[in-house]
């Protein structure tokens, strides 16, 4: 079936060749990509986030964090997802006054925590090299209210009907983990929302 002229275009990153996916993932993190045909440059591609734009509450310019020392006792959290200032401010408020949440490109190389959505191993390696001291935390975000959606293959499988995702374990542990997960007996897992109730996924104990 041919696509209607005004129908929005979309790409599934997981379905793309790895080299194309890595370029697009880098664009999501703020890089620009030059589009060429043969030896002719056609233009520059950039990424626009689906996150709602907002106004950052008054305070010091976060770009200054690259050039001034971080106050003692403050944990710097950098986000590799492209988020609006309003969303980063919400995250910062939730972390508390002893944390500051910065965009990847505004964070110092001494950043303590790096929040990353599911990306390719090569891109993750580049991020780890950029922030050698940071503990990297892979997280998915799905917030309809704030207009933010950074999901990965596990979420898509859960949306397609899977009941739960269990973290990798040896074969000897699989059967007991599945039994415990089905019984709800305290196994760390990612569970699917109740169908039709619109509840979010939870990471928890059973």
Secondary structure by P-SEA (a helix, b strand, c coil): cccccccbbbbccccccaaaaaaaaaaaabbbbbbbccccccbbbbbbbccbbbbccccccccccccccccccbbbbbbcccccaaaaaaaaaaacccbbbbccccccccccbbbbccccaaaaaaaaaaccccccccbbbbbcccccccccaaaaaaaaccccccccccccaaaaaaaaaaaccccbbbbbcccccccccccccc
